[in-house]
Amino acid sequence: HNRKDHKISAAVGMDTARLRRVDGERPPHGGPSSEDVVTWPGGADQEGRRSRASSWICLIGIIAFLLLYSFKGLRMSWTDIPKPLIFQTPLVKHNSSIPQNVQFRFFNACHNMQMIDHRIEKLQQSRPRPINHFPLLISTTVFEAFEYVVGHLVSLLAFTQPNTLIVIHLNKNTKYTKDQIEKLWDMGRGRIILNHVRIEVLAYHGSLARSILSNLEVVRDLGITFHHVMLMCSNAWLVCPGVEDHISVHGSSRTSPILWEEVRKDRGEHSPRAFFWGPMVQFVRGGRNMDEVSSTNPMWKSKHEGAFFPADLAFELIDGLKAFQVGGNFKNALDELCGINTYLEEFLFQTYVTVNINRVKGKAGSSPPLIAVFTGSHRRGGWKRTDVSIEMVHTVTENCGSPAYGLKAVGRHPSDNGSTRRFLLQIALQRGNRTAVDLKALGYSEFELPPSTWEEGSDLESGKM
């Protein structure tokens, strides 16, 4: 009988222990009988809180590590451009932003990739301009060393008319001194405007298109008007006069369509990223929804160097992108351009102008862009193979305007391979208009040419466009 009572008492003790364990109490380390069970008020609660606190601390640590790793990657550099994901046909149907499965890891908004150069702002306010209306505006973007930029601008000034204005975007990543900035402004005798909004421009990236549009915005904000705009870049140099007459006759440069069938074959994924970008579909291409990808609604393309368009349509494009609202951290589609990993400058202007050219006074594009592209500019095969030669320069100068007035890509290497830059400066200041360039403002005498070489390790190598 006692053994039976003991078994019952033990069973009751174990049940009580289980119940107390559930209720936040724990049994002592003694036996399981009901008489030996002692209540530990709040003991399990305290232990549970400690356990949960430890779990939360570990979780917060993991999240902090992931956030730190992600934010470290947000700082894009020339040597750390993210690899794109493989493109797939977008499945989402909304009127904003980039389809989720076309997104890339280190997206950023343009307003996070720019700075305001107050030194240039002061120049804009202090330097008077002789006139405020120009038939032609040349928009160009640079990132190289000061001496290289001088050569580029000498070619633009020498082979264009006195009533052609040049606006320059200076890459945020390159350092220019106050003295250099003032010399660049003054060398054009009132024909050069520097853009005080400096964006971090990356290769094969929408930030280049954003910097071009920013150039036009700055000129408009300064109260300057113009009829046409011609797009240029730092390693495209003019070698012939006459672009103004050519543009006044042709109105806009020729483009070619990109149809859905061609987009599907693009293994580099560059054209699909532009083709399926929400604002491209619904605004630039004139579409209505994300399904509209048929051949009846193509995207249009051309090289941007030497491409030219009516100013009215260029500003329509800017204002339309600014009004197009998108999600995420982007203010609008204009701000979202820096979230596109493709060369939008070859699609954006071309598509909008081609779709809308009939609404403005001007002719549909019948002329190709005015720059002959002989070589690439991204060091494929080594820098010597990416530089134009003096023979290539002669090919253009002997056939000026048929149809090219300049050429690309002028070498950026400090050694000036083949002395091509030196030759280009000579023809600019001899066959071109020497008086268009204020050499004294640059620190050179009337009979002295700007240098064609500079020290290794200069700011030239700070960018990789």
C-alpha positions in Angstrom: 0.0 0.0 0.0 2.8 2.4 0.8 4.5 1.6 -2.5 1.3 2.3 -4.3 0.9 5.6 -2.5 4.4 6.5 -3.3 3.8 5.8 -7.1 0.7 8.0 -7.0 2.6 10.8 -5.2 5.4 10.6 -7.7 3.0 10.8 -10.6 1.2 13.8 -9.1 4.6 15.4 -8.4 5.7 15.0 -12.1 2.3 16.4 -13.3 2.6 19.4 -11.0 6.1 20.0 -12.1 5.0 20.0 -15.8 2.1 22.4 -15.0 4.4 24.8 -13.1 6.9 24.6 -15.9 4.2 25.8 -18.3 3.1 28.5 -15.8 6.5 30.0 -15.6 7.8 28.0 -12.6 10.4 25.3 -12.5 10.8 22.4 -10.2 13.8 22.1 -7.9 16.6 19.7 -8.6 15.2 17.3 -6.1 12.8 14.4 -6.7 9.5 14.6 -8.5 7.2 14.0 -5.5 4.5 16.6 -4.7 6.0 17.2 -1.3 9.4 18.0 -2.6 8.2 20.4 -5.4 9.0 24.0 -4.5 7.6 27.1 -6.3 10.2 29.5 -7.9 8.2 32.7 -8.5 9.2 34.3 -11.8 12.3 32.2 -12.3 11.3 30.8 -15.7 10.1 34.3 -16.8 13.5 35.7 -16.0 15.3 32.9 -17.8 13.0 33.1 -20.7 13.5 36.9 -21.0 17.3 36.3 -20.9 17.0 33.7 -23.6 14.7 35.9 -25.8 17.1 38.9 -25.2 20.0 36.8 -26.4 18.1 35.8 -29.5 17.2 39.4 -30.3 20.8 40.5 -29.8 22.0 37.9 -32.3 19.3 38.8 -34.8 20.0 42.5 -34.5 23.7 41.8 -35.0 23.0 39.8 -38.2 20.8 42.6 -39.5 23.4 45.3 -38.7 26.1 43.3 -40.5 23.9 42.9 -43.6 23.0 46.6 -43.6 26.6 47.6 -43.2 27.6 45.4 -46.1 24.8 46.8 -48.3 25.5 50.4 -47.5 29.2 49.8 -48.2 28.2 48.7 -51.7 26.1 51.7 -52.3 29.1 53.9 -52.9 29.7 53.2 -56.5 33.1 53.7 -58.0 34.8 53.3 -61.4 36.3 50.0 -60.3 33.3 48.6 -58.5 30.5 48.8 -61.0 28.0 46.1 -60.1 27.3 43.2 -62.5 23.7 43.2 -63.8 21.3 40.4 -63.1 20.2 38.4 -66.1 17.3 40.1 -67.8 13.9 38.5 -67.9 10.7 39.7 -69.4 9.0 41.9 -66.7 6.0 40.4 -65.0 4.9 43.4 -63.0 2.3 45.8 -64.4 2.5 49.3 -63.0 3.3 52.7 -64.2 6.4 53.4 -62.4 10.0 52.6 -61.7 12.0 49.6 -63.0 10.5 46.1 -63.1 11.6 44.2 -60.0 13.4 41.5 -62.0 15.4 44.0 -64.0 16.8 45.7 -60.9 20.4 45.7 -59.9 22.1 45.5 -56.6 23.5 49.0 -56.1 20.8 51.3 -57.5 21.0 54.9 -56.5 19.0 58.0 -57.1 20.6 60.9 -59.1 20.2 63.3 -56.2 22.5 61.0 -54.1 25.2 60.9 -56.8 25.6 64.7 -57.3 27.2 67.7 -55.7 26.8 71.5 -56.2 30.0 73.2 -57.1 29.6 76.7 -55.5 32.7 78.0 -57.2 30.9 77.5 -60.6 27.8 79.1 -59.2 29.7 82.3 -58.4 31.1 82.3 -61.9 27.6 82.1 -63.3 26.6 85.1 -61.3 29.7 87.2 -61.9 30.6 86.5 -65.5 28.5 88.5 -68.0 27.2 87.0 -71.2 27.2 89.1 -74.4 23.9 87.4 -75.6 21.2 85.2 -74.2 20.0 83.5 -77.4 22.0 81.0 -79.5 21.0 79.1 -82.6 23.0 76.0 -81.4 23.9 74.7 -78.0 26.6 72.0 -77.8 26.3 69.9 -74.6 29.4 68.0 -73.6 30.5 65.9 -70.6 34.1 65.6 -69.4 36.0 63.8 -66.6 39.6 63.9 -67.7 42.6 66.0 -66.6 42.4 69.8 -67.2 44.8 69.7 -70.2 42.8 67.1 -72.0 39.6 69.1 -71.4 41.3 72.2 -72.8 42.1 70.3 -76.0 38.5 69.1 -76.3 37.1 72.7 -75.9 39.7 74.2 -78.3 38.3 71.9 -81.0 34.7 72.9 -80.3 35.5 76.6 -80.1 37.7 76.7 -83.2 35.3 74.9 -85.5 32.0 76.5 -84.5 30.6 80.0 -85.0 30.7 82.8 -82.5 27.0 82.4 -81.8 27.3 78.8 -80.8 27.2 78.1 -77.0 29.0 75.2 -75.3 27.8 73.9 -71.9 30.1 71.5 -70.0 29.4 68.9 -67.3 32.4 68.2 -65.0 32.3 64.7 -63.5 31.9 64.8 -59.7 34.8 62.3 -59.3 37.5 64.5 -60.9 39.1 67.3 -58.9 39.6 70.7 -60.7 41.1 73.7 -58.9 39.4 77.0 -58.7 42.0 78.4 -61.1 41.3 75.7 -63.7 37.6 76.2 -63.5 37.9 79.9 -64.1 40.3 79.3 -67.1 37.8 76.9 -68.6 35.0 79.4 -68.3 37.0 82.3 -69.7 38.8 80.6 -72.6 35.6 80.8 -74.7 35.1 84.6 -74.5 31.5 84.2 -73.2 30.7 81.1 -75.2 31.3 78.5 -72.4 29.0 77.7 -69.5 30.0 75.3 -66.8 27.3 73.2 -65.1 27.4 73.7 -61.3 25.5 70.4 -60.7 28.2 67.7 -60.9 27.1 64.1 -61.1 29.1 61.0 -60.6 28.9 59.7 -64.2 29.6 56.0 -64.7 30.2 54.1 -68.0 27.3 52.2 -69.5 25.0 53.9 -67.0 22.0 56.3 -67.0 24.0 58.9 -65.1 25.5 60.0 -68.4 22.0 60.8 -69.8 21.2 62.6 -66.6 24.3 64.8 -66.8 23.3 65.8 -70.4 19.8 66.7 -69.4 21.3 68.6 -66.4 23.3 70.7 -68.8 20.1 71.8 -70.6 18.4 72.5 -67.3 21.2 74.8 -66.2 21.2 76.7 -69.4 17.4 77.2 -69.2 17.7 78.3 -65.6 20.2 81.0 -66.6 17.6 82.4 -69.0 19.4 81.3 -72.2 17.5 80.1 -75.2 18.6 78.1 -78.2 17.0 76.4 -81.3 18.9 73.1 -81.4 21.2 71.0 -79.2 24.0 68.8 -80.4 25.4 66.2 -78.0 29.1 65.6 -77.6 31.5 63.9 -75.2 35.0 64.5 -74.1 36.8 62.2 -76.5 34.8 63.4 -79.6 36.7 66.3 -81.2 35.6 68.5 -84.1 38.0 68.9 -87.1 35.7 70.6 -89.6 33.6 73.8 -89.5 29.9 73.9 -90.7 27.9 72.0 -88.1 25.5 74.9 -87.6 24.5 75.0 -91.3 24.1 71.3 -91.5 21.8 71.2 -88.4 19.7 74.1 -89.7 19.0 72.2 -92.9 18.4 68.7 -91.4 16.6 69.6 -88.1 17.4 66.4 -86.3 19.7 63.4 -86.7 18.7 60.0 -88.0 17.7 57.2 -85.7 17.0 53.5 -86.3 14.2 51.4 -84.6 14.7 48.7 -82.0 11.9 46.2 -82.2 10.8 43.6 -79.7 12.4 40.9 -81.7 15.8 42.6 -81.6 15.4 43.3 -77.8 15.0 39.5 -77.2 18.3 38.8 -79.0 20.3 41.3 -76.9 22.4 39.0 -74.8 24.2 42.0 -73.3 20.8 43.1 -71.7 21.5 46.8 -72.5 18.6 47.5 -74.8 16.1 45.5 -72.7 16.8 47.6 -69.6 16.0 50.7 -71.6 13.1 49.1 -73.5 11.2 47.9 -70.5 11.9 50.9 -68.2 8.5 52.1 -67.0 8.9 55.8 -68.1 10.3 54.6 -71.5 7.3 52.5 -72.1 4.6 54.8 -70.9 6.1 58.2 -71.7 9.1 58.2 -74.0 7.9 55.5 -76.3 4.3 56.8 -76.1 2.9 53.6 -74.7 0.2 53.1 -72.2 1.2 50.0 -70.2 3.9 47.5 -69.5 2.5 45.0 -72.0 3.0 47.4 -75.0 6.1 45.8 -76.5 5.0 45.1 -80.0 6.8 46.2 -83.1 4.3 49.0 -83.6 5.8 50.8 -80.7 9.6 50.6 -81.0 12.4 52.3 -79.2 14.8 54.3 -81.4 18.6 54.5 -81.2 21.7 56.2 -82.5 25.2 57.2 -81.2 24.8 60.2 -79.1 28.1 61.8 -80.2 27.1 64.4 -82.8 23.4 63.7 -82.6 21.3 66.8 -82.8 17.6 67.6 -81.9 15.2 70.6 -81.6 15.5 72.3 -78.3 11.7 72.3 -77.8 11.5 68.5 -77.8 14.6 68.2 -75.5 12.8 70.4 -72.8 9.6 68.4 -73.3 11.5 65.3 -72.5 13.0 66.9 -69.4 9.7 68.2 -68.1 7.9 64.9 -68.9 10.4 62.8 -67.0 10.3 65.2 -64.1 6.5 64.9 -63.9 6.6 61.1 -64.2 6.3 59.8 -60.6 8.0 56.6 -59.6 8.3 54.7 -56.4 11.1 53.9 -54.0 13.7 56.5 -53.1 13.5 58.3 -56.5 11.9 61.7 -56.7 10.7 61.1 -60.3 11.8 59.4 -63.5 14.5 62.1 -64.0 16.0 61.1 -60.7 15.6 57.4 -61.6 17.9 57.7 -64.6 20.9 56.9 -62.3 19.2 53.6 -61.4 19.5 52.3 -64.9 22.6 50.3 -65.9 22.6 51.0 -69.6 23.6 53.7 -72.0 20.3 55.6 -72.1 21.9 58.5 -73.9 21.7 56.3 -77.1 17.9 55.6 -76.6 16.3 58.3 -74.6 16.6 61.5 -76.8 16.4 59.5 -80.0 13.1 57.8 -79.1 11.3 60.9 -77.8 12.3 63.1 -80.7 11.5 60.5 -83.4 8.0 59.8 -81.8 7.2 63.5 -81.5 9.1 65.3 -84.4 5.9 65.8 -86.4 4.5 68.1 -83.6 7.3 70.7 -83.9 8.7 72.7 -86.8 11.5 70.6 -88.0 12.4 67.7 -90.2 12.5 64.1 -89.4 16.1 62.9 -89.1 17.7 62.3 -92.5 21.3 62.9 -91.4 23.4 60.5 -89.3 25.1 62.0 -86.2 28.0 64.3 -87.1 30.8 62.4 -85.4 32.6 59.5 -87.1 33.2 56.8 -84.5 36.4 55.0 -85.6 37.3 53.4 -82.3 35.7 52.6 -79.0 36.6 54.4 -75.8 36.7 51.7 -73.1 40.2 50.3 -73.5 39.3 47.0 -75.1 42.4 45.5 -76.5 44.6 48.0 -74.7 44.7 51.8 -74.8 46.8 52.1 -78.0 44.1 50.3 -80.0 41.3 52.7 -78.7 43.0 55.9 -80.0 42.2 57.5 -83.4 45.2 58.0 -85.6 46.3 61.0 -87.7 45.3 59.0 -90.8 41.8 58.8 -89.4 41.8 62.5 -88.9 42.8 63.0 -92.6 39.9 60.7 -93.6 37.4 63.2 -92.0 39.1 66.5 -93.0 39.3 65.4 -96.6 35.6 64.8 -96.7 34.2 67.4 -94.3 30.5 67.2 -93.9 30.1 63.9 -95.8 28.7 63.5 -93.2 31.2 63.8 -90.3 32.6 67.0 -88.8 34.6 65.3 -86.1 35.8 62.0 -84.8 36.0 59.7 -81.9 37.8 58.4 -79.8 40.7 60.8 -79.2 43.2 59.1 -77.0 43.3 59.9 -73.3 46.6 58.4 -72.4 49.2 60.9 -71.1 51.8 59.7 -73.7 49.6 61.0 -76.6 50.0 57.9 -78.8 51.1 59.0 -82.3 51.0 62.6 -81.3 47.4 62.7 -82.5 46.2 65.2 -79.9 49.0 67.5 -80.8 48.0 67.3 -84.4 44.4 68.0 -83.6 45.3 71.1 -81.6 47.4 72.3 -84.5 44.6 72.1 -87.1 42.1 73.6 -84.6 44.3 76.7 -84.1 45.4 76.9 -87.7 42.6 75.8 -90.0 40.0 76.6 -87.3 39.3 80.0 -85.8 42.3 80.8 -83.6 40.6 84.0 -82.3 37.7 81.9 -80.9 40.0 80.6 -78.2 41.4 82.9 -75.5 44.9 81.4 -75.1 45.9 84.2 -72.7 43.1 83.2 -70.4 44.7 79.7 -70.4 48.1 81.1 -69.6 49.5 80.6 -73.1 51.0 83.1 -75.5 49.4 83.8 -78.9 52.1 81.6 -80.6 52.1 78.8 -78.1 50.0 75.7 -78.2 48.4 74.1 -75.1 50.4 71.1 -74.0 49.4 67.7 -75.4 51.0 65.6 -72.6 51.0 65.8 -68.9 52.4 63.9 -65.9 51.5 60.3 -65.2 49.1 59.9 -62.4 47.1 63.0 -63.2 43.4 63.3 -62.8 43.0 61.8 -66.3 43.1 58.3 -64.8 40.5 59.1 -62.1 37.7 58.0 -64.4 37.1 54.9 -66.6 34.6 56.1 -69.1 
